Amino acid sequence: MNDELDHNTIFHGHDKTHITPPQDDDLKNTMPLSRKALVDNIRVKKKAYLEISGLEAEPVGVELGKKDCIMGRTAENDLQLPLDDVSRQHARIFCRNEEFFIEDLGSTNGTYVNGIAVVKCVLRNNDQIEIGDAKMVFVEVETRG
């Protein structure tokens, strides 16, 4: 009996057993799979929300979609912010190429992201948005599926 061990030798108690690796014909129903190939095929979806405070009501969360969201004081907006220091049509949030942007629509009091007045900018997770006395947090979540 050969005492040399190779990678095809396994032990059962004190006995050693030699196994034969599968031949190419035995693998005809299998396919090599790399982690990269598997991960590259998983679709990542982004969902975005605004967590709004500073209104008379309790803080509220609003889901943003791929459609533009116009924010302003009057009821015809997608998101109504009924505050005196908010313009009738104040700002819009929109999605292009999987990124969300905010754009001021020529408002009187301006749109602020992280304390900086903006005309248009990309939004990142946890950005703090101020439109008048309304305070919002932009939240972006990635899901795989």
Salt bridges, closest charged atoms under 4 A:
ASP3 OD1 - LYS16 NZ 3.89
ASP6 OD1 - HIS18 ND1 3.98
ASP40 OD2 - LYS36 NZ 2.64
ASP68 OD2 - ARG92 NH1 2.48
ASP68 OD1 - ARG96 NH1 3.53
ASP78 OD1 - LYS67 NZ 3.35
GLU98 OE1 - LYS66 NZ 3.53
GLU99 OE2 - ARG124 NH1 2.92
GLU103 OE1 - ARG92 NE 2.69
ASP104 OD1 - HIS90 NE2 3.98
GLU130 OE1 - LYS135 NZ 3.57
